[in-house]
């Protein structure tokens, strides 16, 4: 599901802040590193996700 997101830095920042608000333990000094990882791996330039295309069923 993360691969499908392709969120921008600002959107990942909002998501990360939401997760922290829900109780995720992220040290302040680690927040920038985690954000960089999310943007690099799951940001707009992410081309790892390729949806599975299957023909419609004949039913």
Residue pairs with C-beta under 8 A, 6 or more apart in sequence:
2 41
2 42
3 42
3 46
3 48
3 49
4 49
5 11
5 42
6 42
6 43
6 44
6 46
6 49
7 15
7 38
7 39
7 42
7 43
7 44
8 39
8 43
8 44
9 35
9 39
9 43
12 35
12 38
12 39
12 42
12 43
13 35
15 38
16 26
16 31
16 34
16 35
16 38
19 26
20 26
20 31
26 34
41 48
